[in-house]
Each structure stands twice: as structure tokens, then as C-alpha cells.
């Protein structure tokens, strides 16, 4: 049984059954750093580099690096989400093939799908140089432990895999391993991207009644992103007050204006459920305008269209964020 590294159950992702993790060695050189909760280290390795960002855009390597001086792969995988980088040193008594096979086994047992993998020559002549630049030295408190990625980069292995959580979100793991050279430690560099929903509401840019009026005059409709709902629910959240205020002001300023209140979702989940959800959300906005602002309900008509009218791709978090909206459409 492989017992060197493990994909750990967390946030609804299933564990790789039967694989045991290792205790945290005391010689870690990173203060405040720790193993990612989804993927443990190779047994006996020490954590020597660490960095994490709550939400950012990142490109993971997904192709061979040709010897053309550019030191870039022939394919990137662009992503957004929580991004974590970890670097480990492992014992020179181990080899890159053993380390990588353990990571591959753990990812496979967790149900991950390999998107790209290479080893030595198949990675391309400039792969090691490209990864050395990509890793950099900033994440290492002591750059002594960066040296394996420099001296061992000619004997490297790489794998990129994707996993799905029950809620539909994705997790991506990229593992890069280099050999130990002349009794120096070997190196493991791990990148993890969790495509979680962006925590919105940190910045507000309320659409004014005047801007809404211009949009309707020009395009016959205007998208409003300031109406908020909890995932899978249709209750209008209190944070929506500013947007509702401006919608009511628009209708007060134009007493003859009648609008469709159109609810839009992204494509996550199934269409019938999203049609029902978007309809209930549109109706909730109508009720809020009627109850809180005394808007005549005869001027409003609620309609939910789910993901049938996207304004961006549903293949990325940023695109799905744009598609989740309420629109005012002139009748």
C-alpha cells in the first residue's frame, strides 16, 4: 500500500481511501505555513516554502516547454480562485520517480482526472528553467532549500489534475518533482487552485437611477448586480437595499414606465431547477418594490430565464458571476 502522500477529505471532496498521512516533521523552515488540507506531503519531507492568496487569477502549466528562448509552455490553464503554493525538500535517499508515483496514486484514488503529465525529456528542454523562474525564491524563508529546484531541474516530473466537489466547484493540483543531486535534498513544488465562489460585497458600485434610465433608453434594458440572494434561495438579502432604492427611484421618476423584472442564473445545476429559482427571485424583487416602495405591481412583470441569456461564459467563476443578475427590461 502506498503510504507516502495523501489527498485528504476536506470541503466535501472524497479522500483517497486507504492512504495514510505522515506526521509533520519538526524541521519545517516556514513559520505559519502548513500542509494544505487537501493534499499532504511526501512522508518525511519538510515544508520549506509557502504562500497563499484568498482569491486571484493564475495560469497553471498544461503543456510542453519548447526550446525557443521563451520558456513558456505550449498550453496554459487559466483559473481563478484560492491559490496556494508549497515547496518541500525530501531526503536524498528517495528519488523523484518514487515521490511522483505516490502523488499520482493519491490523486487517482481521490477521483482526480489527470489533465497533463510529463517526465524528463517529454516535459521539453526548457521545462526545468521555466519552473525555476515560476517557483522563484520569495516563498522560501531560507533560500538554501530552494537549491534542489535549481540543481535537480534536469531530472523532473510534473502532473496537473482536476477534481470535482459535490457542490460542483473544482479543485486543481499541480505537482512538480525534481531529483536529489549529489546528496542534496530533492524538491517538490505544489500549486493548488480551489475555484470557490468569489466573496463579493467587498466593493460596491451602485447603479444610479439615472444610469438605469440611460441604459433602458439606449438598449431597452439594464443589468443590476446589486440584488443579492443566498445560494439556491430567493429571499432578497438586506444588502440589496441600495439597488432597490435606485430601481424605485427610476420608476418614480418615470411614472409611465413599465418593466419586466428578469431573473438570471449561471448554468450550475440543472435547467428546470434554475428556471424555478430565477422565477422566484424575480417575483421576490417585484414584491420588494411593491411592499417597500409602493410601486404599482401592474407596472412590473416577473420572469425567470435561468441561464438562457448569458452575457459571459459559464466556464469560469468570473463569467458565472456576471451571469447571475437581475435585469430591468422595458415592456
The 8 nearest C-alpha neighbors of each residue, nearest first, counted from 0:
[[1, 2, 18, 17, 19, 3, 101, 104],
 [2, 0, 3, 18, 101, 104, 4, 19],
 [1, 3, 19, 18, 4, 0, 20, 42],
 [2, 4, 42, 41, 1, 101, 20, 5],
 [5, 3, 41, 40, 39, 20, 2, 102],
 [4, 6, 39, 105, 38, 20, 7, 18],
 [5, 7, 38, 37, 105, 15, 14, 106],
 [6, 8, 37, 14, 38, 5, 9, 36],
 [9, 7, 14, 13, 12, 37, 6, 11],
 [10, 8, 11, 12, 37, 7, 36, 13],
 [11, 9, 12, 8, 164, 37, 13, 165],
 [10, 12, 9, 164, 165, 13, 8, 166],
 [13, 11, 164, 8, 9, 10, 14, 165],
 [14, 12, 8, 109, 11, 15, 9, 7],
 [15, 13, 8, 7, 109, 16, 6, 12],
 [14, 16, 109, 108, 6, 105, 18, 17],
 [17, 15, 14, 18, 108, 109, 13, 19],
 [16, 18, 19, 15, 0, 1, 2, 14],
 [19, 17, 2, 16, 5, 15, 1, 20],
 [18, 20, 2, 17, 5, 21, 4, 3],
 [21, 19, 5, 4, 39, 2, 18, 3],
 [20, 22, 42, 23, 19, 3, 43, 4],
 [21, 23, 24, 20, 42, 43, 25, 40],
 [22, 24, 25, 21, 45, 43, 27, 34],
 [25, 23, 26, 22, 45, 27, 43, 44],
 [24, 26, 27, 23, 45, 28, 22, 46],
 [25, 27, 24, 28, 45, 46, 23, 47],
 [28, 26, 46, 45, 25, 29, 47, 24],
 [27, 29, 47, 26, 46, 30, 140, 141],
 [30, 28, 32, 47, 27, 48, 31, 140],
 [29, 31, 32, 28, 27, 33, 140, 49],
 [32, 30, 29, 33, 49, 28, 50, 27],
 [33, 31, 29, 30, 49, 34, 50, 46],
 [32, 34, 35, 31, 46, 49, 29, 30],
 [33, 35, 39, 36, 40, 38, 32, 85],
 [34, 36, 37, 38, 33, 39, 83, 85],
 [37, 35, 38, 34, 7, 9, 39, 8],
 [38, 36, 7, 35, 6, 9, 8, 39],
 [39, 37, 6, 35, 7, 5, 36, 40],
 [38, 40, 5, 4, 34, 6, 20, 35],
 [41, 39, 4, 42, 44, 38, 34, 5],
 [40, 42, 4, 3, 44, 43, 98, 39],
 [41, 43, 3, 21, 44, 40, 4, 20],
 [44, 42, 41, 45, 24, 89, 21, 90],
 [45, 43, 89, 88, 41, 42, 87, 40],
 [46, 44, 27, 87, 88, 24, 47, 26],
 [45, 47, 87, 27, 48, 86, 28, 29],
 [46, 48, 28, 87, 29, 86, 139, 27],
 [49, 47, 139, 86, 138, 85, 46, 29],
 [50, 48, 85, 138, 84, 32, 86, 29],
 [49, 51, 84, 83, 138, 85, 52, 48],
 [50, 52, 83, 82, 84, 53, 49, 81],
 [51, 53, 82, 54, 81, 83, 55, 50],
 [54, 52, 81, 82, 51, 55, 80, 83],
 [55, 53, 81, 80, 52, 82, 79, 197],
 [56, 54, 80, 79, 57, 81, 52, 82],
 [55, 57, 79, 78, 80, 58, 54, 77],
 [56, 58, 78, 77, 79, 55, 59, 82],
 [59, 57, 77, 76, 75, 78, 60, 56],
 [58, 60, 76, 75, 61, 77, 57, 173],
 [61, 59, 75, 62, 76, 72, 58, 74],
 [62, 60, 75, 74, 115, 76, 59, 72],
 [63, 61, 74, 72, 73, 60, 64, 75],
 [62, 64, 122, 72, 123, 73, 65, 126],
 [63, 65, 72, 123, 126, 125, 71, 73],
 [66, 64, 123, 67, 124, 125, 63, 72],
 [65, 67, 124, 125, 68, 64, 123, 70],
 [66, 68, 69, 65, 70, 125, 64, 71],
 [67, 69, 70, 66, 125, 65, 71, 64],
 [70, 68, 71, 67, 66, 65, 64, 125],
 [71, 69, 129, 68, 125, 64, 72, 67],
 [70, 72, 69, 64, 129, 73, 65, 126],
 [73, 71, 64, 62, 63, 74, 60, 75],
 [72, 74, 62, 63, 64, 71, 75, 65],
 [73, 75, 62, 61, 72, 60, 76, 63],
 [76, 74, 61, 60, 59, 58, 77, 72],
 [75, 77, 59, 58, 61, 60, 78, 74],
 [78, 76, 58, 57, 75, 59, 79, 56],
 [79, 77, 57, 56, 58, 76, 80, 194],
 [80, 78, 56, 55, 194, 57, 316, 54],
 [79, 81, 194, 54, 193, 55, 195, 192],
 [82, 80, 54, 53, 193, 192, 52, 55],
 [83, 81, 192, 52, 51, 191, 80, 53],
 [82, 84, 51, 191, 190, 50, 52, 192],
 [85, 83, 190, 50, 49, 189, 51, 191],
 [84, 86, 49, 189, 48, 188, 190, 50],
 [87, 85, 188, 48, 47, 187, 46, 189],
 [86, 88, 46, 187, 47, 45, 186, 44],
 [89, 87, 186, 185, 45, 44, 184, 187],
 [88, 90, 44, 185, 184, 186, 87, 91],
 [89, 91, 92, 184, 93, 185, 44, 88],
 [92, 90, 184, 179, 93, 182, 183, 185],
 [91, 93, 90, 94, 182, 179, 89, 184],
 [94, 92, 91, 90, 97, 95, 89, 98],
 [93, 95, 96, 97, 178, 98, 179, 92],
 [96, 94, 178, 98, 97, 177, 176, 99],
 [95, 97, 99, 94, 98, 100, 156, 178],
 [98, 96, 100, 95, 94, 99, 101, 93],
 [99, 97, 95, 101, 96, 100, 94, 102],
 [98, 100, 102, 96, 101, 97, 95, 103],
 [101, 99, 103, 97, 102, 98, 96, 104],
 [102, 100, 104, 99, 98, 103, 4, 3],
 [101, 103, 99, 105, 104, 100, 4, 106],
 [104, 102, 100, 106, 101, 105, 107, 99],
 [103, 105, 107, 101, 102, 106, 100, 108],
 [106, 104, 102, 108, 5, 107, 103, 6],
 [105, 107, 109, 103, 111, 104, 108, 102],
 [108, 106, 104, 110, 111, 109, 105, 103],
 [107, 109, 15, 105, 110, 106, 104, 16],
 [108, 110, 15, 106, 107, 14, 111, 13],
 [111, 109, 107, 108, 112, 106, 162, 15],
 [110, 112, 162, 107, 161, 106, 109, 160],
 [113, 111, 161, 160, 114, 162, 110, 107],
 [112, 114, 160, 115, 159, 161, 111, 158],
 [113, 115, 160, 159, 112, 161, 116, 61],
 [116, 114, 159, 113, 61, 158, 62, 117],
 [117, 115, 158, 157, 159, 114, 118, 113],
 [118, 116, 122, 157, 121, 156, 158, 119],
 [117, 119, 156, 121, 122, 155, 120, 157],
 [118, 120, 155, 154, 121, 122, 156, 117],
 [121, 119, 122, 123, 118, 124, 117, 154],
 [120, 122, 123, 118, 117, 119, 63, 124],
 [123, 121, 63, 117, 120, 118, 119, 126],
 [124, 122, 64, 63, 65, 126, 121, 120],
 [123, 125, 66, 126, 65, 64, 120, 122],
 [126, 124, 128, 66, 64, 123, 127, 70],
 [127, 125, 129, 64, 123, 128, 124, 122],
 [126, 128, 152, 130, 129, 125, 131, 153],
 [127, 129, 131, 125, 130, 126, 132, 70],
 [128, 130, 126, 70, 132, 127, 131, 125],
 [131, 129, 133, 127, 132, 128, 134, 126],
 [132, 130, 128, 134, 133, 129, 127, 135],
 [133, 131, 135, 129, 130, 134, 128, 136],
 [134, 132, 130, 131, 135, 129, 128, 136],
 [135, 133, 131, 132, 130, 136, 188, 138],
 [134, 136, 132, 133, 137, 131, 138, 145],
 [135, 137, 139, 138, 142, 134, 145, 140],
 [138, 136, 139, 135, 140, 134, 48, 142],
 [137, 139, 48, 49, 136, 50, 140, 135],
 [140, 138, 48, 141, 142, 137, 136, 47],
 [141, 139, 142, 29, 138, 28, 48, 47],
 [140, 142, 139, 143, 144, 28, 47, 145],
 [143, 141, 145, 144, 139, 136, 140, 146],
 [144, 142, 141, 145, 146, 139, 147, 140],
 [143, 145, 142, 146, 141, 47, 147, 88],
 [144, 146, 142, 143, 147, 148, 136, 139],
 [145, 147, 149, 148, 144, 143, 150, 142],
 [148, 146, 150, 149, 151, 186, 185, 145],
 [149, 147, 146, 151, 152, 145, 150, 186],
 [150, 148, 146, 147, 152, 151, 131, 145],
 [151, 149, 147, 152, 148, 146, 180, 153],
 [150, 152, 178, 177, 147, 148, 153, 149],
 [151, 153, 127, 154, 148, 155, 177, 149],
 [154, 152, 151, 155, 127, 119, 150, 177],
 [155, 153, 152, 119, 177, 178, 151, 156],
 [156, 154, 177, 119, 176, 152, 118, 153],
 [155, 157, 118, 176, 175, 117, 119, 177],
 [156, 158, 175, 117, 116, 174, 118, 176],
 [159, 157, 116, 174, 173, 115, 160, 117],
 [158, 160, 173, 115, 114, 172, 113, 116],
 [161, 159, 113, 112, 114, 172, 171, 111],
 [162, 160, 171, 112, 111, 170, 113, 172],
 [161, 163, 111, 170, 169, 171, 112, 110],
 [164, 162, 169, 168, 167, 170, 165, 161],
 [163, 165, 12, 166, 167, 168, 11, 169],
 [166, 164, 167, 11, 163, 12, 168, 10],
 [167, 165, 164, 168, 11, 163, 169, 268],
 [166, 168, 165, 164, 163, 169, 267, 268],
 [169, 167, 164, 166, 163, 194, 195, 170],
 [170, 168, 163, 194, 162, 164, 193, 167],
 [169, 171, 193, 162, 161, 192, 194, 163],
 [172, 170, 161, 192, 191, 160, 162, 193],
 [171, 173, 191, 160, 159, 190, 161, 174],
 [172, 174, 159, 190, 158, 189, 160, 191],
 [175, 173, 189, 158, 157, 188, 172, 159],
 [176, 174, 157, 188, 187, 156, 189, 173],
 [177, 175, 187, 156, 155, 186, 95, 157],
 [178, 176, 155, 151, 186, 152, 95, 154],
 [179, 177, 95, 185, 151, 94, 154, 180],
 [178, 185, 180, 184, 91, 183, 151, 182],
 [179, 181, 183, 182, 151, 178, 150, 184],
 [182, 180, 183, 179, 91, 184, 150, 151],
 [181, 183, 91, 180, 179, 184, 92, 90],
 [184, 182, 180, 179, 181, 91, 185, 147],
 [185, 183, 91, 179, 90, 89, 88, 147],
 [184, 186, 179, 178, 89, 88, 147, 177],
 [185, 187, 88, 177, 147, 87, 176, 148],
 [188, 186, 176, 87, 86, 175, 88, 189],
 [187, 189, 86, 175, 85, 174, 87, 176],
 [190, 188, 174, 85, 173, 84, 86, 175],
 [189, 191, 84, 173, 83, 172, 174, 85],
 [192, 190, 172, 83, 171, 82, 173, 189],
 [193, 191, 82, 171, 81, 170, 80, 194],
 [192, 194, 170, 81, 80, 195, 169, 171],
 [195, 193, 80, 169, 79, 168, 170, 192],
 [196, 194, 193, 80, 168, 197, 81, 169],
 [195, 197, 198, 194, 316, 80, 168, 320],
 [196, 198, 199, 195, 54, 80, 316, 320],
 [199, 197, 196, 200, 201, 54, 195, 53],
 [198, 200, 201, 197, 202, 196, 203, 320],
 [199, 201, 202, 203, 198, 238, 225, 227],
 [202, 200, 199, 203, 198, 197, 204, 238],
 [203, 201, 200, 204, 199, 205, 198, 225],
 [204, 202, 205, 200, 201, 225, 199, 206],
 [205, 203, 206, 202, 225, 207, 224, 200],
 [204, 206, 203, 207, 242, 225, 241, 245],
 [205, 207, 210, 204, 208, 211, 242, 223],
 [208, 206, 210, 209, 245, 205, 211, 242],
 [207, 209, 245, 249, 211, 210, 248, 212],
 [208, 210, 212, 207, 211, 213, 249, 206],
 [211, 209, 213, 207, 212, 208, 214, 206],
 [210, 212, 208, 214, 209, 213, 221, 215],
 [211, 213, 209, 215, 210, 214, 216, 208],
 [214, 212, 216, 210, 211, 215, 217, 209],
 [213, 215, 211, 217, 221, 212, 216, 218],
 [214, 216, 219, 220, 212, 218, 217, 213],
 [217, 215, 213, 214, 219, 218, 212, 220],
 [216, 218, 214, 215, 219, 213, 220, 212],
 [219, 217, 215, 220, 214, 216, 221, 213],
 [218, 220, 215, 329, 216, 328, 217, 214],
 [221, 219, 328, 215, 218, 327, 329, 214],
 [220, 222, 214, 327, 326, 215, 211, 223],
 [223, 221, 326, 325, 224, 327, 324, 220],
 [222, 224, 325, 225, 326, 324, 221, 226],
 [225, 223, 324, 226, 222, 325, 323, 227],
 [224, 226, 242, 223, 239, 227, 205, 241],
 [227, 225, 239, 224, 242, 223, 228, 235],
 [228, 226, 236, 239, 235, 225, 238, 229],
 [229, 227, 235, 236, 234, 233, 232, 230],
 [228, 230, 232, 231, 227, 233, 234, 236],
 [231, 229, 232, 228, 233, 227, 276, 234],
 [230, 232, 229, 233, 276, 228, 273, 272],
 [233, 231, 229, 230, 234, 228, 276, 280],
 [232, 234, 280, 279, 228, 235, 276, 283],
 [235, 233, 232, 228, 236, 283, 280, 229],
 [234, 236, 228, 227, 233, 283, 237, 239],
 [235, 237, 238, 227, 228, 239, 234, 226],
 [238, 236, 239, 240, 235, 227, 226, 241],
 [237, 239, 236, 240, 227, 241, 226, 225],
 [240, 238, 226, 237, 242, 227, 241, 225],
 [239, 241, 243, 242, 238, 237, 244, 226],
 [242, 240, 244, 243, 239, 245, 205, 238],
 [243, 241, 225, 245, 244, 240, 239, 226],
 [242, 244, 246, 240, 245, 241, 247, 239],
 [245, 243, 241, 247, 242, 246, 240, 248],
 [244, 246, 208, 248, 242, 247, 243, 207],
 [247, 245, 243, 249, 248, 244, 208, 242],
 [248, 246, 250, 244, 245, 249, 243, 251],
 [247, 249, 245, 251, 246, 250, 208, 252],
 [250, 248, 208, 246, 252, 247, 251, 245],
 [249, 251, 253, 247, 248, 252, 254, 246],
 [250, 252, 248, 253, 249, 254, 247, 294],
 [253, 251, 249, 250, 248, 254, 247, 208],
 [252, 254, 250, 251, 256, 255, 249, 248],
 [255, 253, 256, 251, 250, 252, 257, 249],
 [256, 254, 253, 257, 250, 298, 252, 251],
 [257, 255, 253, 254, 250, 258, 298, 329],
 [258, 256, 298, 330, 299, 329, 255, 259],
 [259, 257, 329, 330, 328, 299, 327, 260],
 [258, 260, 300, 328, 299, 327, 301, 261],
 [259, 261, 301, 327, 281, 300, 326, 302],
 [262, 260, 302, 326, 303, 325, 281, 259],
 [261, 263, 303, 277, 325, 281, 304, 280],
 [264, 262, 305, 324, 323, 304, 277, 306],
 [265, 263, 323, 305, 306, 322, 277, 266],
 [264, 266, 306, 319, 322, 323, 267, 313],
 [267, 265, 306, 313, 268, 264, 270, 269],
 [266, 268, 265, 269, 167, 313, 264, 273],
 [269, 267, 266, 270, 273, 272, 167, 265],
 [268, 270, 272, 271, 273, 267, 266, 274],
 [269, 271, 273, 272, 274, 268, 305, 266],
 [272, 270, 274, 273, 269, 275, 305, 276],
 [273, 271, 275, 274, 270, 269, 276, 268],
 [274, 272, 276, 270, 305, 275, 271, 277],
 [275, 273, 305, 271, 277, 272, 276, 304],
 [274, 276, 278, 272, 273, 277, 279, 271],
 [275, 277, 273, 279, 278, 274, 272, 280],
 [278, 276, 303, 262, 280, 274, 305, 279],
 [303, 279, 277, 275, 281, 280, 276, 302],
 [280, 278, 282, 276, 281, 277, 233, 283],
 [279, 281, 233, 283, 277, 282, 278, 276],
 [282, 280, 262, 301, 278, 284, 283, 279],
 [281, 283, 285, 279, 301, 280, 284, 286],
 [284, 282, 280, 286, 281, 285, 279, 287],
 [283, 285, 287, 281, 286, 282, 288, 280],
 [286, 284, 282, 288, 283, 287, 289, 281],
 [285, 287, 289, 283, 284, 288, 290, 282],
 [286, 288, 284, 290, 289, 285, 291, 283],
 [289, 287, 292, 285, 286, 291, 294, 290],
 [288, 290, 294, 293, 286, 287, 292, 291],
 [291, 289, 287, 293, 288, 286, 292, 294],
 [290, 292, 287, 288, 289, 293, 286, 294],
 [291, 293, 288, 294, 289, 290, 247, 287],
 [294, 292, 289, 290, 291, 295, 288, 296],
 [293, 295, 289, 292, 288, 296, 247, 250],
 [294, 296, 297, 298, 293, 289, 299, 288],
 [297, 295, 299, 298, 289, 294, 285, 300],
 [298, 296, 295, 299, 300, 257, 294, 258],
 [299, 297, 257, 296, 295, 258, 300, 256],
 [298, 300, 296, 258, 297, 259, 257, 285],
 [299, 301, 259, 260, 258, 302, 298, 297],
 [302, 300, 260, 281, 282, 259, 261, 299],
 [301, 303, 261, 278, 281, 260, 262, 304],
 [278, 304, 302, 277, 262, 261, 274, 305],
 [303, 305, 274, 263, 307, 262, 306, 277],
 [306, 304, 274, 264, 263, 273, 277, 307],
 [307, 305, 265, 264, 266, 308, 309, 263],
 [308, 306, 305, 304, 309, 263, 266, 264],
 [307, 309, 306, 310, 304, 263, 305, 322],
 [310, 308, 322, 311, 306, 307, 312, 265],
 [309, 311, 322, 308, 321, 312, 318, 319],
 [312, 310, 318, 309, 322, 313, 321, 319],
 [311, 313, 318, 314, 315, 319, 310, 309],
 [312, 314, 319, 318, 315, 266, 265, 311],
 [315, 313, 312, 318, 316, 319, 317, 311],
 [316, 314, 318, 317, 313, 319, 312, 78],
 [315, 317, 319, 318, 320, 196, 79, 314],
 [318, 316, 320, 315, 319, 321, 79, 197],
 [319, 317, 311, 312, 315, 321, 320, 313],
 [318, 320, 313, 322, 316, 265, 321, 317],
 [321, 319, 317, 318, 322, 323, 316, 265],
 [322, 320, 318, 319, 323, 311, 317, 310],
 [321, 323, 319, 265, 309, 320, 324, 310],
 [324, 322, 264, 263, 320, 321, 265, 319],
 [325, 323, 224, 263, 322, 223, 262, 326],
 [324, 326, 262, 223, 261, 222, 263, 224],
 [327, 325, 222, 261, 221, 223, 260, 328],
 [326, 328, 260, 221, 220, 259, 258, 261],
 [329, 327, 220, 259, 258, 219, 326, 330],
 [328, 330, 258, 219, 220, 257, 259, 327],
 [329, 258, 257, 259, 328, 256, 219, 300]]
